[in-house]
Amino acid sequence: MKLWSLFTGIFKAETYRLARAENNYFIGYAMLIVLLCTFAVAAYYTVFIHREIFTARDGKPALFDDIVTQIAAQVPNMALENNQLMSSEPTPTYIKLSGDVFGENFQDIPIITIDTSGQTTHENMTTPILVGTKDVIFKTDRKTEIKSISEITESLPSTTVINRAMIDDLARATIEGVHGNLTSIYLVFGGIGWFFMFIYMAVLRIIMLLALGAAGLAIGSIIKSPISYASAVGLAAISYTPIAILDTMLFAGLHYPTSKIVLFGAGCVALFAAIKCSNTPDQPQLIG
């Protein structure tokens, strides 16, 4: 049967009778549904992230623009000389961020420490990023990464004054550069995210259909409509379509992940209906 006929006929008894007669697993059809559902989720979250992070709303700048601007406003005047960073501030400078994202407000969250006095080290740093005289430390609960100032500033002259004008120009260029390449960013990172989501969901769907196929054998025996395992899996693949679409809508629209047990139960109910309506008992022979 054609894939389009299977999709448009998910609520028609004739579709299940024909599919059952083919004795086919219809895994290709199931994978197409997974592909479409995961693509819909990826597209939804791409739009959602774009609206939350890169779109100005309610008279406020976009969150990304605002964060870059906040960081730039708090960076002190510094000088770079012989691959060493020197700040005009004798004490550590803590760069803090405030804003609203995904409906949550955050205020004065410290994320960067700039300290060229040597008071702050890897051992006592309290922010994820520490900018020192000779290196920059990125620290998380899992790992610590250290990059030298020379690596980060290799494109700058050996002696550079980092003043307010330079910081503001860099912030402006960063904002314009990211906004100008959003399409490429979404295609690359969104594509990678969608691919891994598709693989993950495809594996889960195959396991679900194989389990439903086993349940289909039991259902067929109970309602006295014997069915092959291949046909049971095939009917499950088709009858599961509206469940998969509803699950996608709940996950994307309401951020509500449905329990696998609930999905399996719903799949069994749909498969029961599919086996019941696809049953074609032999017609009695008339003896004359």
N, C-alpha and C positions, 0 to 999 in steps of 0.2 A: 504494500500500500504506500501511496505517496505521503510524505511527511505532512504536507499541508492538509491532506484529507484526514489524517489522524488528528491534527490539532483542531480543525474545525468540527470534527465529529466526536469530540470527547463526551458529549451529552446525548449521543445517538446510539441506540442498541445495535443498529446495523454495523456500525464501526467495530464494535467489540466482537460481533459474530464473524466478520471477515478477518479481523486480527487473530482471533482464536483459531480459525481454520488454517491460517498460515503457519502456525506453530513456530513463531519467531520471537526472539527475546526483545526486539525493538530497542536495543541499547543505544543505537545511533540516534533514534528519536529522543530518548531520555537525555543524551548528552547535548542535543540541540536545545532542549528546554533549559538545561543547566546553563548553557552558554548565554542564552537570552536573559535569564534571570540574573546571572552574575553581572552581565553587561549593564542591565538596568540599575542594579545596586551601585556599580562603579560610577555610572553617569550621574545618579542621584547624589552621591556623596561628593563628586567633583563639583557639582553646582552648589551643594551645601557649603563646602569648604570655601569656594570662591566667594560666596555671599558673606560668610562669616569673617574671612580674613582679608580679602582683597577688594571688597566693595565698600564705598563710603555710604553710611546710613544715618538717618536722623540728624543730619547736620554735622556728623562727626567724621573724621577721616577714616580710611580703611585701617583695620587693626595692624596690618603689616607696616603701613606707612607711619602710623602713630608710634609703633615700637621702635622703628629705626630712628625716628625723630627724637624720641625720648632718650635713646642711647647717645645720640650725637650731642644732645643738650647737656649731658652729664659728663662727657669725656673732658678731662682737663687739658690745658695746653701742655704739650710735651715736646721733647727734642730727641731726634735719633742721631746718634753719632757713633761711628765704628761698631755698628750692629748692637748698640746698647741703647736702651730706652731710658730717658730721664724725664721725670715729671716735676712741674713747678710746685706740686703739693707735697709737703713734708710728711703727711699722714696718708694712709690708704683711702682711696676713693671707691665708694660702693655705688654701683649703677643699679638702680631699682626701676621696676616696671609696674605700671598700673593699666587697667583696661577691662574690657568685657569681651568674653569669648564663649560661644556655645551656651549663652544664657547665664554664665557665671561671671561674677565680678572678682577681680583680684587687685589688691592694692599694695604698692611698695614691696614687691617681691625682689629681693636682691639676687642678681644673676651673675654679675661680673665684679671682681675686685681688681682695681689698678693700684699696684703698690711697687714703686721703684726704690723704696727705702729699705727693703729687706725685712720688714716687720712681719709680713705675711708669707708663709711658706706652704709647701705641699701638705705638711702635717697639720697646720692650724687654719687652713683656708676654709671658709664657710660658704662660699658660693661655687657654682659649677665651673666657673672660669676664673683663673687668676693670671693677670698680666703683670709680669715682673720686669726686671732690668734686662735679662738675657733670654728669657723664654716665656711661653704661654702654656699654662697647664689646664687641661680639660679633665675634670674629675667627676666620675659617677660612682654609684655603689658597686658597679661591676669592674670597671677598669679606669686607668688613668693614662692619658696621652699627653706627651710633652712635645711641643714644637718650639724650635729656637726662633728668636726674633729675626735672625738673618733669613730664615726660610720664608717667613711671612712678609718681610719687607724687601725681598730681593729686587723688586722692580723699582724701588725708591733709591734716590742718591744716598751715598754713605752718610751725608750730613743733611738732615731734613728737619725743619721746624714744623711741628704739627700744631697749627693754630686754629682758631675758631673758624676762619674762612675755609681752610682746607677740610676740616671736619664736616662742615655744612655741605660743601661741594660733594664730598664722598657720600654723605647720606642721600643727597639728591640723586646722584648717579646710581646708587644702589636701588633706590625706589623705582627710578625710571627703567633701569636694566631689568629688574624682576618683572615689572608690569609688561614690558615689551616682549618678554619671552615666556609669558604665562602659558600660551598654547603649547609650546615645546615642553615646558615643565609638566603640564597635565598629561600630554601624550606619553612622555617617558615614565614618570612615576605612576600615573594612573594606569598605564598599560602594564607595568610590572605588577602593580597591586592586583589588577584584574586577572592576570595570568595565574598568579598563585592562588587567588580566591577561586578561580575556575577549577584548578587541579584539586584543591581541597574539597570543594563541593561535589565535584565529579566522583571522587572516591567515596564520599559519604552517600551519594545517590546510588551508586552501584551496590554498596553494602545494603542500603535500604531496600532496593529492588530484589536482591537475592533473598533477603529475609522475608519480604512480602511474597516472593515466589513460593517459599516453603509454607507460609501461612495459606497461600492459595491452594496448595495440595490438600490441606486439612479442610479448608472451606468447601472445596469441590466434593470431598468425601462426605462431609456433613449434609450438604444439600442434595446429595446423590447426583452430582454432575461432575464425574471424573474428568480431570484435566491434566495435561502434561506439564512438567516443570517449566519448559520453554514458553508455553502458552500462558502459564500463570504469571511468569515474569513479564511477558509482553503486555498482558492486560494491566498489570500493576504499573508498568511504565506509562501507559496511556491514561489510566484512570487517576494517576497521581498528579497529572498536569494542573488541575485547578487548585490542588493543595499546595503545589510548589509555587504557583502564582500568588496565592493568598499569603503564604509564608514569606515570600519576597516583599509583599506590600507591608506586612506587619513589621518586618525587620527594617526596611528602608524608611517607611513613613512614620512608624511609631517607635522605632528603635527597640522592638520587642522580639527577642529571639525565642522561637517556639521550641518547647521541649521535644527531644527526639522520640520520647515515648508517646507523646501526644500525636506527633506526626505519623508514627507507625500505626497507632490506633486508627487515625483518620484514613491512612492508606488501606488498612484492613477493611474498613467500612466501604470505601470506594471500590476495592477489589471484589468484595462480596457482591455488590451491585453489578459490577462488570461481569463476573462469572454467571450470576443469575440471569442477566438479560442476554448473555451470549449463548446460553444453553439451547441446543437444537436437538431435542429427542427425536429418535427415529419414528417415522410415521407408521402406524400399524398397517399391516398388509391385509387387504380385503380378500376373503376367500369366496369365490363364486361357485 
